[in-house]
Amino acid sequence: MRSRRSSLLTAISVGLVVGLGYPLVDVGLACRVPISEACVWGKAYLPLTLGISVVMVGGIVAGLLYAVLRWRHRSNSRDDAV
């Protein structure tokens, strides 16, 4: 049970970091020229983009990472049983 909890917490943490980091990096790259249209629109839509990115990108990353962590744990426990 403990490995399931730690896998879930790790996956959620990484999902949040990726979900929050992606829009910030995107706006940071767009704002290399501060008066560009991409920078202005990126800053204007940043709150909306953060909310969507955490749910969509972060959720997908967290789900995939959790599946990989559980799969690795299962394959390790099967190898130990033999």
N, CA, C and O atoms as a Maestro MAE file, in Angstrom:
{
 s_m_m2io_version
 :::
 2.0.0
}

f_m_ct {
 s_m_title
 :::
 protein
 m_atom[328] {
  # First column is atom index #
  i_m_mmod_type
  r_m_x_coord
  r_m_y_coord
  r_m_z_coord
  i_m_residue_number
  s_m_chain_name
  s_m_pdb_residue_name
  s_m_pdb_atom_name
  i_m_atomic_number
  :::
  1 25 0.816 -1.189 0.000 1 A "MET " " N  " 7
  2 3 0.000 0.000 0.000 1 A "MET " " CA " 6
  3 2 0.865 1.261 0.000 1 A "MET " " C  " 6
  4 15 0.500 2.266 -0.610 1 A "MET " " O  " 8
  5 25 1.984 1.210 0.667 2 A "ARG " " N  " 7
  6 3 2.850 2.381 0.760 2 A "ARG " " CA " 6
  7 2 3.423 2.761 -0.602 2 A "ARG " " C  " 6
  8 15 3.533 3.947 -0.913 2 A "ARG " " O  " 8
  9 25 3.788 1.779 -1.414 3 A "SER " " N  " 7
  10 3 4.367 2.099 -2.715 3 A "SER " " CA " 6
  11 2 3.316 2.724 -3.630 3 A "SER " " C  " 6
  12 15 3.653 3.555 -4.473 3 A "SER " " O  " 8
  13 25 2.054 2.339 -3.479 4 A "ARG " " N  " 7
  14 3 0.994 2.933 -4.272 4 A "ARG " " CA " 6
  15 2 0.840 4.414 -3.939 4 A "ARG " " C  " 6
  16 15 0.683 5.254 -4.826 4 A "ARG " " O  " 8
  17 25 0.887 4.714 -2.637 5 A "ARG " " N  " 7
  18 3 0.748 6.100 -2.192 5 A "ARG " " CA " 6
  19 2 1.933 6.941 -2.663 5 A "ARG " " C  " 6
  20 15 1.757 8.065 -3.133 5 A "ARG " " O  " 8
  21 25 3.128 6.394 -2.534 6 A "SER " " N  " 7
  22 3 4.297 7.166 -2.964 6 A "SER " " CA " 6
  23 2 4.310 7.345 -4.481 6 A "SER " " C  " 6
  24 15 4.728 8.394 -4.972 6 A "SER " " O  " 8
  25 25 3.862 6.345 -5.225 7 A "SER " " N  " 7
  26 3 3.774 6.482 -6.683 7 A "SER " " CA " 6
  27 2 2.758 7.556 -7.058 7 A "SER " " C  " 6
  28 15 2.993 8.358 -7.962 7 A "SER " " O  " 8
  29 25 1.628 7.563 -6.357 8 A "LEU " " N  " 7
  30 3 0.601 8.546 -6.645 8 A "LEU " " CA " 6
  31 2 1.068 9.961 -6.313 8 A "LEU " " C  " 6
  32 15 0.845 10.888 -7.092 8 A "LEU " " O  " 8
  33 25 1.712 10.130 -5.166 9 A "LEU " " N  " 7
  34 3 2.204 11.452 -4.784 9 A "LEU " " CA " 6
  35 2 3.288 11.947 -5.735 9 A "LEU " " C  " 6
  36 15 3.328 13.129 -6.078 9 A "LEU " " O  " 8
  37 25 4.153 11.053 -6.154 10 A "THR " " N  " 7
  38 3 5.192 11.423 -7.115 10 A "THR " " CA " 6
  39 2 4.571 11.837 -8.444 10 A "THR " " C  " 6
  40 15 4.964 12.847 -9.028 10 A "THR " " O  " 8
  41 25 3.609 11.063 -8.921 11 A "ALA " " N  " 7
  42 3 2.973 11.367 -10.199 11 A "ALA " " CA " 6
  43 2 2.221 12.694 -10.136 11 A "ALA " " C  " 6
  44 15 2.284 13.482 -11.081 11 A "ALA " " O  " 8
  45 25 1.512 12.952 -9.039 12 A "ILE " " N  " 7
  46 3 0.774 14.213 -8.906 12 A "ILE " " CA " 6
  47 2 1.743 15.390 -8.833 12 A "ILE " " C  " 6
  48 15 1.504 16.432 -9.443 12 A "ILE " " O  " 8
  49 25 2.825 15.228 -8.095 13 A "SER " " N  " 7
  50 3 3.803 16.309 -7.980 13 A "SER " " CA " 6
  51 2 4.429 16.652 -9.329 13 A "SER " " C  " 6
  52 15 4.533 17.823 -9.693 13 A "SER " " O  " 8
  53 25 4.837 15.639 -10.055 14 A "VAL " " N  " 7
  54 3 5.441 15.871 -11.370 14 A "VAL " " CA " 6
  55 2 4.404 16.464 -12.326 14 A "VAL " " C  " 6
  56 15 4.725 17.348 -13.120 14 A "VAL " " O  " 8
  57 25 3.175 15.985 -12.253 15 A "GLY " " N  " 7
  58 3 2.110 16.536 -13.096 15 A "GLY " " CA " 6
  59 2 1.869 18.008 -12.827 15 A "GLY " " C  " 6
  60 15 1.684 18.787 -13.762 15 A "GLY " " O  " 8
  61 25 1.869 18.398 -11.558 16 A "LEU " " N  " 7
  62 3 1.695 19.812 -11.216 16 A "LEU " " CA " 6
  63 2 2.855 20.666 -11.710 16 A "LEU " " C  " 6
  64 15 2.651 21.760 -12.238 16 A "LEU " " O  " 8
  65 25 4.058 20.166 -11.537 17 A "VAL " " N  " 7
  66 3 5.234 20.923 -11.982 17 A "VAL " " CA " 6
  67 2 5.208 21.112 -13.500 17 A "VAL " " C  " 6
  68 15 5.465 22.207 -13.999 17 A "VAL " " O  " 8
  69 25 4.901 20.053 -14.218 18 A "VAL " " N  " 7
  70 3 4.852 20.146 -15.683 18 A "VAL " " CA " 6
  71 2 3.677 21.022 -16.121 18 A "VAL " " C  " 6
  72 15 3.817 21.851 -17.020 18 A "VAL " " O  " 8
  73 25 2.519 20.836 -15.482 19 A "GLY " " N  " 7
  74 3 1.341 21.622 -15.842 19 A "GLY " " CA " 6
  75 2 1.514 23.103 -15.591 19 A "GLY " " C  " 6
  76 15 1.026 23.923 -16.368 19 A "GLY " " O  " 8
  77 25 2.198 23.459 -14.523 20 A "LEU " " N  " 7
  78 3 2.454 24.874 -14.238 20 A "LEU " " CA " 6
  79 2 3.655 25.413 -15.005 20 A "LEU " " C  " 6
  80 15 3.688 26.587 -15.375 20 A "LEU " " O  " 8
  81 25 4.622 24.569 -15.238 21 A "GLY " " N  " 7
  82 3 5.853 25.021 -15.880 21 A "GLY " " CA " 6
  83 2 5.720 25.264 -17.366 21 A "GLY " " C  " 6
  84 15 6.343 26.182 -17.898 21 A "GLY " " O  " 8
  85 25 4.928 24.467 -18.043 22 A "TYR " " N  " 7
  86 3 4.824 24.590 -19.500 22 A "TYR " " CA " 6
  87 2 4.350 25.975 -19.944 22 A "TYR " " C  " 6
  88 15 5.003 26.581 -20.793 22 A "TYR " " O  " 8
  89 25 3.240 26.506 -19.407 23 A "PRO " " N  " 7
  90 3 2.826 27.841 -19.858 23 A "PRO " " CA " 6
  91 2 3.814 28.942 -19.474 23 A "PRO " " C  " 6
  92 15 3.989 29.910 -20.214 23 A "PRO " " O  " 8
  93 25 4.454 28.794 -18.322 24 A "LEU " " N  " 7
  94 3 5.419 29.815 -17.907 24 A "LEU " " CA " 6
  95 2 6.635 29.838 -18.821 24 A "LEU " " C  " 6
  96 15 7.136 30.909 -19.164 24 A "LEU " " O  " 8
  97 25 7.105 28.672 -19.213 25 A "VAL " " N  " 7
  98 3 8.231 28.605 -20.152 25 A "VAL " " CA " 6
  99 2 7.805 29.141 -21.516 25 A "VAL " " C  " 6
  100 15 8.574 29.838 -22.177 25 A "VAL " " O  " 8
  101 25 6.600 28.823 -21.931 26 A "ASP " " N  " 7
  102 3 6.095 29.294 -23.216 26 A "ASP " " CA " 6
  103 2 6.018 30.820 -23.264 26 A "ASP " " C  " 6
  104 15 6.436 31.438 -24.243 26 A "ASP " " O  " 8
  105 25 5.484 31.419 -22.206 27 A "VAL " " N  " 7
  106 3 5.409 32.878 -22.145 27 A "VAL " " CA " 6
  107 2 6.812 33.471 -22.024 27 A "VAL " " C  " 6
  108 15 7.101 34.509 -22.621 27 A "VAL " " O  " 8
  109 25 7.666 32.829 -21.271 28 A "GLY " " N  " 7
  110 3 9.043 33.318 -21.150 28 A "GLY " " CA " 6
  111 2 9.766 33.347 -22.480 28 A "GLY " " C  " 6
  112 15 10.510 34.284 -22.768 28 A "GLY " " O  " 8
  113 25 9.551 32.324 -23.291 29 A "LEU " " N  " 7
  114 3 10.176 32.301 -24.612 29 A "LEU " " CA " 6
  115 2 9.539 33.324 -25.552 29 A "LEU " " C  " 6
  116 15 10.227 33.929 -26.374 29 A "LEU " " O  " 8
  117 25 8.232 33.515 -25.429 30 A "ALA " " N  " 7
  118 3 7.555 34.487 -26.287 30 A "ALA " " CA " 6
  119 2 7.934 35.917 -25.915 30 A "ALA " " C  " 6
  120 15 7.902 36.810 -26.762 30 A "ALA " " O  " 8
  121 25 8.288 36.135 -24.663 31 A "CYS " " N  " 7
  122 3 8.574 37.498 -24.188 31 A "CYS " " CA " 6
  123 2 10.052 37.864 -24.278 31 A "CYS " " C  " 6
  124 15 10.503 38.782 -23.594 31 A "CYS " " O  " 8
  125 25 10.796 37.170 -25.098 32 A "ARG " " N  " 7
  126 3 12.173 37.612 -25.341 32 A "ARG " " CA " 6
  127 2 12.164 38.969 -26.031 32 A "ARG " " C  " 6
  128 15 13.093 39.763 -25.885 32 A "ARG " " O  " 8
  129 25 11.109 39.216 -26.776 33 A "VAL " " N  " 7
  130 3 10.846 40.545 -27.348 33 A "VAL " " CA " 6
  131 2 9.579 41.044 -26.655 33 A "VAL " " C  " 6
  132 15 8.476 40.671 -27.055 33 A "VAL " " O  " 8
  133 25 9.717 41.885 -25.618 34 A "PRO " " N  " 7
  134 3 8.576 42.233 -24.767 34 A "PRO " " CA " 6
  135 2 7.416 42.934 -25.471 34 A "PRO " " C  " 6
  136 15 6.292 42.891 -24.970 34 A "PRO " " O  " 8
  137 25 7.647 43.566 -26.592 35 A "ILE " " N  " 7
  138 3 6.554 44.264 -27.251 35 A "ILE " " CA " 6
  139 2 5.933 43.437 -28.383 35 A "ILE " " C  " 6
  140 15 5.116 43.942 -29.153 35 A "ILE " " O  " 8
  141 25 6.324 42.177 -28.473 36 A "SER " " N  " 7
  142 3 5.771 41.339 -29.534 36 A "SER " " CA " 6
  143 2 4.327 40.974 -29.219 36 A "SER " " C  " 6
  144 15 3.905 40.977 -28.062 36 A "SER " " O  " 8
  145 25 3.595 40.667 -30.254 37 A "GLU " " N  " 7
  146 3 2.188 40.309 -30.083 37 A "GLU " " CA " 6
  147 2 2.043 39.012 -29.296 37 A "GLU " " C  " 6
  148 15 1.119 38.877 -28.493 37 A "GLU " " O  " 8
  149 25 2.939 38.062 -29.515 38 A "ALA " " N  " 7
  150 3 2.890 36.794 -28.784 38 A "ALA " " CA " 6
  151 2 3.072 37.013 -27.287 38 A "ALA " " C  " 6
  152 15 2.431 36.340 -26.479 38 A "ALA " " O  " 8
  153 25 3.938 37.945 -26.913 39 A "CYS " " N  " 7
  154 3 4.166 38.232 -25.498 39 A "CYS " " CA " 6
  155 2 2.939 38.885 -24.873 39 A "CYS " " C  " 6
  156 15 2.537 38.520 -23.768 39 A "CYS " " O  " 8
  157 25 2.349 39.835 -25.565 40 A "VAL " " N  " 7
  158 3 1.173 40.534 -25.036 40 A "VAL " " CA " 6
  159 2 0.017 39.572 -24.848 40 A "VAL " " C  " 6
  160 15 -0.616 39.568 -23.792 40 A "VAL " " O  " 8
  161 25 -0.272 38.755 -25.853 41 A "TRP " " N  " 7
  162 3 -1.368 37.795 -25.741 41 A "TRP " " CA " 6
  163 2 -1.040 36.683 -24.742 41 A "TRP " " C  " 6
  164 15 -1.922 36.198 -24.033 41 A "TRP " " O  " 8
  165 25 0.207 36.294 -24.693 42 A "GLY " " N  " 7
  166 3 0.599 35.264 -23.730 42 A "GLY " " CA " 6
  167 2 0.396 35.720 -22.297 42 A "GLY " " C  " 6
  168 15 -0.084 34.951 -21.463 42 A "GLY " " O  " 8
  169 25 0.752 36.948 -22.004 43 A "LYS " " N  " 7
  170 3 0.532 37.491 -20.658 43 A "LYS " " CA " 6
  171 2 -0.955 37.673 -20.364 43 A "LYS " " C  " 6
  172 15 -1.396 37.458 -19.235 43 A "LYS " " O  " 8
  173 25 -1.724 38.065 -21.368 44 A "ALA " " N  " 7
  174 3 -3.156 38.281 -21.168 44 A "ALA " " CA " 6
  175 2 -3.884 36.977 -20.863 44 A "ALA " " C  " 6
  176 15 -4.786 36.950 -20.026 44 A "ALA " " O  " 8
  177 25 -3.503 35.917 -21.526 45 A "TYR " " N  " 7
  178 3 -4.183 34.636 -21.345 45 A "TYR " " CA " 6
  179 2 -3.481 33.704 -20.360 45 A "TYR " " C  " 6
  180 15 -3.864 32.540 -20.241 45 A "TYR " " O  " 8
  181 25 -2.474 34.185 -19.663 46 A "LEU " " N  " 7
  182 3 -1.721 33.319 -18.752 46 A "LEU " " CA " 6
  183 2 -2.584 32.678 -17.662 46 A "LEU " " C  " 6
  184 15 -2.430 31.479 -17.427 46 A "LEU " " O  " 8
  185 25 -3.484 33.401 -16.978 47 A "PRO " " N  " 7
  186 3 -4.302 32.725 -15.954 47 A "PRO " " CA " 6
  187 2 -5.172 31.601 -16.520 47 A "PRO " " C  " 6
  188 15 -5.304 30.542 -15.907 47 A "PRO " " O  " 8
  189 25 -5.757 31.836 -17.680 48 A "LEU " " N  " 7
  190 3 -6.565 30.803 -18.317 48 A "LEU " " CA " 6
  191 2 -5.700 29.625 -18.748 48 A "LEU " " C  " 6
  192 15 -6.074 28.467 -18.558 48 A "LEU " " O  " 8
  193 25 -4.558 29.923 -19.322 49 A "THR " " N  " 7
  194 3 -3.649 28.883 -19.787 49 A "THR " " CA " 6
  195 2 -3.118 28.039 -18.638 49 A "THR " " C  " 6
  196 15 -2.973 26.825 -18.780 49 A "THR " " O  " 8
  197 25 -2.826 28.663 -17.504 50 A "LEU " " N  " 7
  198 3 -2.348 27.906 -16.334 50 A "LEU " " CA " 6
  199 2 -3.389 26.912 -15.865 50 A "LEU " " C  " 6
  200 15 -3.076 25.752 -15.596 50 A "LEU " " O  " 8
  201 25 -4.644 27.372 -15.765 51 A "GLY " " N  " 7
  202 3 -5.713 26.474 -15.319 51 A "GLY " " CA " 6
  203 2 -5.930 25.295 -16.246 51 A "GLY " " C  " 6
  204 15 -6.080 24.158 -15.799 51 A "GLY " " O  " 8
  205 25 -5.945 25.572 -17.533 52 A "ILE " " N  " 7
  206 3 -6.148 24.499 -18.510 52 A "ILE " " CA " 6
  207 2 -4.946 23.573 -18.558 52 A "ILE " " C  " 6
  208 15 -5.105 22.355 -18.651 52 A "ILE " " O  " 8
  209 25 -3.771 24.124 -18.497 53 A "SER " " N  " 7
  210 3 -2.553 23.322 -18.592 53 A "SER " " CA " 6
  211 2 -2.388 22.384 -17.395 53 A "SER " " C  " 6
  212 15 -1.962 21.240 -17.552 53 A "SER " " O  " 8
  213 25 -2.725 22.868 -16.211 54 A "VAL " " N  " 7
  214 3 -2.610 21.996 -15.029 54 A "VAL " " CA " 6
  215 2 -3.536 20.793 -15.172 54 A "VAL " " C  " 6
  216 15 -3.151 19.666 -14.860 54 A "VAL " " O  " 8
  217 25 -4.752 21.033 -15.644 55 A "VAL " " N  " 7
  218 3 -5.707 19.934 -15.786 55 A "VAL " " CA " 6
  219 2 -5.351 19.029 -16.954 55 A "VAL " " C  " 6
  220 15 -5.295 17.809 -16.801 55 A "VAL " " O  " 8
  221 25 -5.112 19.619 -18.116 56 A "MET " " N  " 7
  222 3 -4.893 18.800 -19.313 56 A "MET " " CA " 6
  223 2 -3.487 18.198 -19.360 56 A "MET " " C  " 6
  224 15 -3.331 16.977 -19.339 56 A "MET " " O  " 8
  225 25 -2.485 19.038 -19.421 57 A "VAL " " N  " 7
  226 3 -1.110 18.554 -19.558 57 A "VAL " " CA " 6
  227 2 -0.669 17.848 -18.279 57 A "VAL " " C  " 6
  228 15 -0.116 16.749 -18.326 57 A "VAL " " O  " 8
  229 25 -0.915 18.484 -17.142 58 A "GLY " " N  " 7
  230 3 -0.528 17.879 -15.864 58 A "GLY " " CA " 6
  231 2 -1.248 16.577 -15.591 58 A "GLY " " C  " 6
  232 15 -0.653 15.633 -15.071 58 A "GLY " " O  " 8
  233 25 -2.522 16.518 -15.935 59 A "GLY " " N  " 7
  234 3 -3.284 15.282 -15.733 59 A "GLY " " CA " 6
  235 2 -2.781 14.140 -16.593 59 A "GLY " " C  " 6
  236 15 -2.672 13.005 -16.129 59 A "GLY " " O  " 8
  237 25 -2.477 14.438 -17.833 60 A "ILE " " N  " 7
  238 3 -1.959 13.400 -18.732 60 A "ILE " " CA " 6
  239 2 -0.592 12.916 -18.264 60 A "ILE " " C  " 6
  240 15 -0.337 11.713 -18.222 60 A "ILE " " O  " 8
  241 25 0.285 13.852 -17.912 61 A "VAL " " N  " 7
  242 3 1.621 13.476 -17.440 61 A "VAL " " CA " 6
  243 2 1.532 12.669 -16.149 61 A "VAL " " C  " 6
  244 15 2.231 11.669 -15.990 61 A "VAL " " O  " 8
  245 25 0.675 13.102 -15.229 62 A "ALA " " N  " 7
  246 3 0.530 12.383 -13.958 62 A "ALA " " CA " 6
  247 2 -0.022 10.978 -14.185 62 A "ALA " " C  " 6
  248 15 0.451 10.019 -13.574 62 A "ALA " " O  " 8
  249 25 -1.007 10.852 -15.048 63 A "GLY " " N  " 7
  250 3 -1.570 9.536 -15.330 63 A "GLY " " CA " 6
  251 2 -0.570 8.586 -15.963 63 A "GLY " " C  " 6
  252 15 -0.472 7.421 -15.577 63 A "GLY " " O  " 8
  253 25 0.166 9.091 -16.933 64 A "LEU " " N  " 7
  254 3 1.180 8.246 -17.591 64 A "LEU " " CA " 6
  255 2 2.303 7.860 -16.630 64 A "LEU " " C  " 6
  256 15 2.749 6.713 -16.615 64 A "LEU " " O  " 8
  257 25 2.754 8.819 -15.834 65 A "LEU " " N  " 7
  258 3 3.825 8.522 -14.892 65 A "LEU " " CA " 6
  259 2 3.366 7.531 -13.833 65 A "LEU " " C  " 6
  260 15 4.128 6.642 -13.452 65 A "LEU " " O  " 8
  261 25 2.136 7.665 -13.349 66 A "TYR " " N  " 7
  262 3 1.611 6.723 -12.364 66 A "TYR " " CA " 6
  263 2 1.539 5.316 -12.954 66 A "TYR " " C  " 6
  264 15 1.887 4.342 -12.287 66 A "TYR " " O  " 8
  265 25 1.091 5.211 -14.198 67 A "ALA " " N  " 7
  266 3 1.018 3.898 -14.847 67 A "ALA " " CA " 6
  267 2 2.399 3.277 -14.992 67 A "ALA " " C  " 6
  268 15 2.571 2.080 -14.762 67 A "ALA " " O  " 8
  269 25 3.377 4.079 -15.369 68 A "VAL " " N  " 7
  270 3 4.746 3.568 -15.518 68 A "VAL " " CA " 6
  271 2 5.318 3.141 -14.171 68 A "VAL " " C  " 6
  272 15 5.951 2.089 -14.068 68 A "VAL " " O  " 8
  273 25 5.100 3.949 -13.145 69 A "LEU " " N  " 7
  274 3 5.615 3.599 -11.813 69 A "LEU " " CA " 6
  275 2 4.975 2.322 -11.285 69 A "LEU " " C  " 6
  276 15 5.660 1.479 -10.706 69 A "LEU " " O  " 8
  277 25 3.671 2.175 -11.479 70 A "ARG " " N  " 7
  278 3 2.988 0.954 -11.021 70 A "ARG " " CA " 6
  279 2 3.459 -0.256 -11.821 70 A "ARG " " C  " 6
  280 15 3.639 -1.339 -11.264 70 A "ARG " " O  " 8
  281 25 3.659 -0.075 -13.129 71 A "TRP " " N  " 7
  282 3 4.116 -1.178 -13.963 71 A "TRP " " CA " 6
  283 2 5.515 -1.622 -13.541 71 A "TRP " " C  " 6
  284 15 5.795 -2.819 -13.476 71 A "TRP " " O  " 8
  285 25 6.396 -0.656 -13.253 72 A "ARG " " N  " 7
  286 3 7.747 -1.004 -12.803 72 A "ARG " " CA " 6
  287 2 7.716 -1.699 -11.459 72 A "ARG " " C  " 6
  288 15 8.488 -2.630 -11.228 72 A "ARG " " O  " 8
  289 25 6.834 -1.261 -10.562 73 A "HIS " " N  " 7
  290 3 6.735 -1.899 -9.250 73 A "HIS " " CA " 6
  291 2 6.234 -3.343 -9.384 73 A "HIS " " C  " 6
  292 15 6.725 -4.248 -8.710 73 A "HIS " " O  " 8
  293 25 5.248 -3.538 -10.267 74 A "ARG " " N  " 7
  294 3 4.730 -4.897 -10.472 74 A "ARG " " CA " 6
  295 2 5.782 -5.815 -11.078 74 A "ARG " " C  " 6
  296 15 5.922 -6.967 -10.666 74 A "ARG " " O  " 8
  297 25 6.516 -5.306 -12.052 75 A "SER " " N  " 7
  298 3 7.523 -6.166 -12.691 75 A "SER " " CA " 6
  299 2 8.660 -6.472 -11.695 75 A "SER " " C  " 6
  300 15 9.222 -7.568 -11.718 75 A "SER " " O  " 8
  301 25 8.993 -5.523 -10.838 76 A "ASN " " N  " 7
  302 3 10.024 -5.780 -9.821 76 A "ASN " " CA " 6
  303 2 9.533 -6.785 -8.790 76 A "ASN " " C  " 6
  304 15 10.302 -7.640 -8.350 76 A "ASN " " O  " 8
  305 25 8.264 -6.696 -8.396 77 A "SER " " N  " 7
  306 3 7.762 -7.636 -7.393 77 A "SER " " CA " 6
  307 2 7.617 -9.035 -7.974 77 A "SER " " C  " 6
  308 15 7.793 -10.016 -7.251 77 A "SER " " O  " 8
  309 25 7.303 -9.154 -9.248 78 A "ARG " " N  " 7
  310 3 7.230 -10.468 -9.887 78 A "ARG " " CA " 6
  311 2 8.618 -11.104 -9.998 78 A "ARG " " C  " 6
  312 15 8.770 -12.313 -9.826 78 A "ARG " " O  " 8
  313 25 9.630 -10.276 -10.287 79 A "ASP " " N  " 7
  314 3 10.998 -10.787 -10.377 79 A "ASP " " CA " 6
  315 2 11.488 -11.265 -9.017 79 A "ASP " " C  " 6
  316 15 12.233 -12.242 -8.942 79 A "ASP " " O  " 8
  317 25 11.082 -10.593 -7.941 80 A "ASP " " N  " 7
  318 3 11.478 -10.995 -6.613 80 A "ASP " " CA " 6
  319 2 10.809 -12.276 -6.157 80 A "ASP " " C  " 6
  320 15 11.366 -13.011 -5.342 80 A "ASP " " O  " 8
  321 25 9.599 -12.556 -6.682 81 A "ALA " " N  " 7
  322 3 8.850 -13.741 -6.276 81 A "ALA " " CA " 6
  323 2 9.442 -15.017 -6.867 81 A "ALA " " C  " 6
  324 15 9.265 -16.101 -6.309 81 A "ALA " " O  " 8
  325 25 10.137 -14.895 -7.984 82 A "VAL " " N  " 7
  326 3 10.672 -16.084 -8.665 82 A "VAL " " CA " 6
  327 2 11.990 -16.494 -8.096 82 A "VAL " " C  " 6
  328 15 12.580 -17.474 -8.550 82 A "VAL " " O  " 8
  :::
 }
 m_bond[327] {
  # First column is bond index #
  i_m_from
  i_m_to
  i_m_order
  :::
  1 1 2 1
  2 2 3 1
  3 3 4 2
  4 3 5 1
  5 5 6 1
  6 6 7 1
  7 7 8 2
  8 7 9 1
  9 9 10 1
  10 10 11 1
  11 11 12 2
  12 11 13 1
  13 13 14 1
  14 14 15 1
  15 15 16 2
  16 15 17 1
  17 17 18 1
  18 18 19 1
  19 19 20 2
  20 19 21 1
  21 21 22 1
  22 22 23 1
  23 23 24 2
  24 23 25 1
  25 25 26 1
  26 26 27 1
  27 27 28 2
  28 27 29 1
  29 29 30 1
  30 30 31 1
  31 31 32 2
  32 31 33 1
  33 33 34 1
  34 34 35 1
  35 35 36 2
  36 35 37 1
  37 37 38 1
  38 38 39 1
  39 39 40 2
  40 39 41 1
  41 41 42 1
  42 42 43 1
  43 43 44 2
  44 43 45 1
  45 45 46 1
  46 46 47 1
  47 47 48 2
  48 47 49 1
  49 49 50 1
  50 50 51 1
  51 51 52 2
  52 51 53 1
  53 53 54 1
  54 54 55 1
  55 55 56 2
  56 55 57 1
  57 57 58 1
  58 58 59 1
  59 59 60 2
  60 59 61 1
  61 61 62 1
  62 62 63 1
  63 63 64 2
  64 63 65 1
  65 65 66 1
  66 66 67 1
  67 67 68 2
  68 67 69 1
  69 69 70 1
  70 70 71 1
  71 71 72 2
  72 71 73 1
  73 73 74 1
  74 74 75 1
  75 75 76 2
  76 75 77 1
  77 77 78 1
  78 78 79 1
  79 79 80 2
  80 79 81 1
  81 81 82 1
  82 82 83 1
  83 83 84 2
  84 83 85 1
  85 85 86 1
  86 86 87 1
  87 87 88 2
  88 87 89 1
  89 89 90 1
  90 90 91 1
  91 91 92 2
  92 91 93 1
  93 93 94 1
  94 94 95 1
  95 95 96 2
  96 95 97 1
  97 97 98 1
  98 98 99 1
  99 99 100 2
  100 99 101 1
  101 101 102 1
  102 102 103 1
  103 103 104 2
  104 103 105 1
  105 105 106 1
  106 106 107 1
  107 107 108 2
  108 107 109 1
  109 109 110 1
  110 110 111 1
  111 111 112 2
  112 111 113 1
  113 113 114 1
  114 114 115 1
  115 115 116 2
  116 115 117 1
  117 117 118 1
  118 118 119 1
  119 119 120 2
  120 119 121 1
  121 121 122 1
  122 122 123 1
  123 123 124 2
  124 123 125 1
  125 125 126 1
  126 126 127 1
  127 127 128 2
  128 127 129 1
  129 129 130 1
  130 130 131 1
  131 131 132 2
  132 131 133 1
  133 133 134 1
  134 134 135 1
  135 135 136 2
  136 135 137 1
  137 137 138 1
  138 138 139 1
  139 139 140 2
  140 139 141 1
  141 141 142 1
  142 142 143 1
  143 143 144 2
  144 143 145 1
  145 145 146 1
  146 146 147 1
  147 147 148 2
  148 147 149 1
  149 149 150 1
  150 150 151 1
  151 151 152 2
  152 151 153 1
  153 153 154 1
  154 154 155 1
  155 155 156 2
  156 155 157 1
  157 157 158 1
  158 158 159 1
  159 159 160 2
  160 159 161 1
  161 161 162 1
  162 162 163 1
  163 163 164 2
  164 163 165 1
  165 165 166 1
  166 166 167 1
  167 167 168 2
  168 167 169 1
  169 169 170 1
  170 170 171 1
  171 171 172 2
  172 171 173 1
  173 173 174 1
  174 174 175 1
  175 175 176 2
  176 175 177 1
  177 177 178 1
  178 178 179 1
  179 179 180 2
  180 179 181 1
  181 181 182 1
  182 182 183 1
  183 183 184 2
  184 183 185 1
  185 185 186 1
  186 186 187 1
  187 187 188 2
  188 187 189 1
  189 189 190 1
  190 190 191 1
  191 191 192 2
  192 191 193 1
  193 193 194 1
  194 194 195 1
  195 195 196 2
  196 195 197 1
  197 197 198 1
  198 198 199 1
  199 199 200 2
  200 199 201 1
  201 201 202 1
  202 202 203 1
  203 203 204 2
  204 203 205 1
  205 205 206 1
  206 206 207 1
  207 207 208 2
  208 207 209 1
  209 209 210 1
  210 210 211 1
  211 211 212 2
  212 211 213 1
  213 213 214 1
  214 214 215 1
  215 215 216 2
  216 215 217 1
  217 217 218 1
  218 218 219 1
  219 219 220 2
  220 219 221 1
  221 221 222 1
  222 222 223 1
  223 223 224 2
  224 223 225 1
  225 225 226 1
  226 226 227 1
  227 227 228 2
  228 227 229 1
  229 229 230 1
  230 230 231 1
  231 231 232 2
  232 231 233 1
  233 233 234 1
  234 234 235 1
  235 235 236 2
  236 235 237 1
  237 237 238 1
  238 238 239 1
  239 239 240 2
  240 239 241 1
  241 241 242 1
  242 242 243 1
  243 243 244 2
  244 243 245 1
  245 245 246 1
  246 246 247 1
  247 247 248 2
  248 247 249 1
  249 249 250 1
  250 250 251 1
  251 251 252 2
  252 251 253 1
  253 253 254 1
  254 254 255 1
  255 255 256 2
  256 255 257 1
  257 257 258 1
  258 258 259 1
  259 259 260 2
  260 259 261 1
  261 261 262 1
  262 262 263 1
  263 263 264 2
  264 263 265 1
  265 265 266 1
  266 266 267 1
  267 267 268 2
  268 267 269 1
  269 269 270 1
  270 270 271 1
  271 271 272 2
  272 271 273 1
  273 273 274 1
  274 274 275 1
  275 275 276 2
  276 275 277 1
  277 277 278 1
  278 278 279 1
  279 279 280 2
  280 279 281 1
  281 281 282 1
  282 282 283 1
  283 283 284 2
  284 283 285 1
  285 285 286 1
  286 286 287 1
  287 287 288 2
  288 287 289 1
  289 289 290 1
  290 290 291 1
  291 291 292 2
  292 291 293 1
  293 293 294 1
  294 294 295 1
  295 295 296 2
  296 295 297 1
  297 297 298 1
  298 298 299 1
  299 299 300 2
  300 299 301 1
  301 301 302 1
  302 302 303 1
  303 303 304 2
  304 303 305 1
  305 305 306 1
  306 306 307 1
  307 307 308 2
  308 307 309 1
  309 309 310 1
  310 310 311 1
  311 311 312 2
  312 311 313 1
  313 313 314 1
  314 314 315 1
  315 315 316 2
  316 315 317 1
  317 317 318 1
  318 318 319 1
  319 319 320 2
  320 319 321 1
  321 321 322 1
  322 322 323 1
  323 323 324 2
  324 323 325 1
  325 325 326 1
  326 326 327 1
  327 327 328 2
  :::
 }
}
